[in-house]
Amino acid sequence: MAYKKDQGRMARMAAYWSLAILVFYGCHSLHGELNGRVVALKTDLIGQPLPVLGLTVNGAFLIAASLLALGLYALHRWQGTPKVADLLIETENELRKVTWPTLPEAINASIVVLITVMIMMGFLAGSDWVLGKLFTKILLGSA
């Protein structure tokens, strides 16, 4: 199925870049591990760092960069499959129907949640203390 250019654009873009950051982090971690553990991959291949980036081109860098390019390409292809694209388009369409709260409504709701959490925390802490004393008295016969 052919999609219009703007169908689900924001949802697809957010999903792509979120996953692209994870792929980049994985490749960055792999580069560090390869540099630290495999001596043969530490050898500088061009004799000077890359301009602007300042990265040394060695085997570890080439492996990590290749996997990054492959991962981003695979992510782009996966995101273009009809099942995933339909899901993201439908997600964006549903989010357009949501009535978002105003700032005062969000602040009031947050205050209510904080007060409720404090009350529950006090109740649970008090219950824990009372039950601890009770069972200490029952099991050990002392307070």
C-alpha positions in Angstrom: 0.0 0.0 0.0 1.3 3.4 -0.9 1.2 6.0 1.9 0.8 9.7 1.5 3.9 11.7 2.6 2.3 13.3 5.6 0.4 10.2 6.9 1.5 9.5 10.4 4.6 11.6 9.8 5.1 12.7 13.4 4.6 9.2 14.9 6.8 7.6 12.4 9.5 10.2 12.9 9.4 9.9 16.7 9.5 6.1 16.5 12.4 6.2 14.0 14.6 8.6 16.0 13.9 7.0 19.3 15.0 3.6 17.9 17.9 5.2 16.0 19.2 6.6 19.3 19.2 3.1 20.8 21.0 1.7 17.7 23.6 4.5 18.0 24.1 3.8 21.7 24.6 0.1 21.0 27.1 0.8 18.3 28.9 3.3 20.5 29.1 0.7 23.3 30.4 -1.9 20.8 33.1 0.5 19.6 34.2 1.1 23.2 34.3 -2.7 23.9 36.2 -3.5 20.7 38.7 -0.8 21.4 39.2 -2.1 25.0 39.3 -5.8 24.4 40.6 -6.5 20.9 44.2 -5.3 20.4 44.2 -5.9 16.7 41.3 -3.5 16.1 43.1 -0.6 17.8 45.5 0.1 15.0 45.0 3.5 13.3 44.3 3.0 9.6 44.8 6.5 8.2 47.3 8.0 10.6 45.3 11.0 11.8 41.9 11.5 13.4 38.8 12.4 11.2 38.4 16.1 10.8 35.6 17.7 12.9 34.8 14.4 14.6 38.3 13.8 16.0 37.7 10.0 15.8 40.5 7.6 15.0 39.7 5.4 12.1 40.5 1.8 13.2 39.0 -1.6 12.9 36.7 -1.0 15.9 35.4 2.2 14.4 34.8 0.6 11.0 32.9 -2.3 12.5 30.7 0.0 14.7 30.1 2.5 11.8 29.1 -0.4 9.5 26.7 -1.8 12.0 25.3 1.6 12.6 24.6 2.2 8.9 23.2 -1.3 8.6 21.0 -0.9 11.7 19.6 2.5 10.5 18.9 1.1 7.1 17.1 -2.0 8.6 15.2 0.3 10.9 14.0 2.4 8.0 13.0 -0.7 6.0 11.2 -2.2 9.0 9.3 1.0 9.7 8.1 1.0 6.1 6.4 -2.4 6.3 2.7 -2.0 6.0 1.9 -3.5 9.4 4.2 -1.1 11.3 3.4 1.9 9.2 -0.4 1.3 9.6 0.1 1.0 13.4 2.0 4.3 13.6 -0.5 6.1 11.3 -3.4 4.9 13.4 -1.6 5.9 16.6 -1.1 9.4 15.3 -4.7 9.6 14.2 -5.9 8.6 17.6 -3.6 11.1 19.4 -5.2 13.9 17.3 -8.6 13.0 18.8 -7.3 13.3 22.4 -8.4 16.3 24.4 -5.3 17.5 26.2 -5.7 19.2 29.6 -4.9 22.8 30.1 -2.0 23.8 32.4 -4.2 24.6 35.4 -6.0 21.3 35.0 -2.7 19.4 34.8 -1.4 21.2 37.9 -4.5 20.5 39.9 -4.5 16.8 38.9 -0.8 16.6 39.8 -1.5 18.1 43.3 -4.4 15.6 43.8 -2.1 12.7 42.9 0.7 13.9 45.2 -1.7 14.3 48.1 -3.1 10.9 47.5 0.3 9.3 47.3 1.3 11.0 50.6 -1.8 9.7 52.4 -1.3 6.2 51.1 2.4 6.4 52.1 1.5 7.4 55.6 -1.2 4.7 55.9 1.1 2.0 54.7 4.0 3.1 56.9 1.6 3.3 59.9 0.2 -0.2 59.1 3.7 -1.6 58.7 4.7 -0.2 62.1 1.6 -1.4 63.9 1.8 -4.9 62.4 5.5 -5.1 63.1 4.9 -4.3 66.8 1.9 -6.7 67.0 3.8 -9.6 65.4 6.9 -8.9 67.5 4.7 -9.1 70.6 3.0 -12.3 69.4 6.1 -14.1 68.2 8.7 -13.0 70.8 6.4 -12.1 73.7 8.0 -8.7 74.1 7.4 -5.2 72.8 
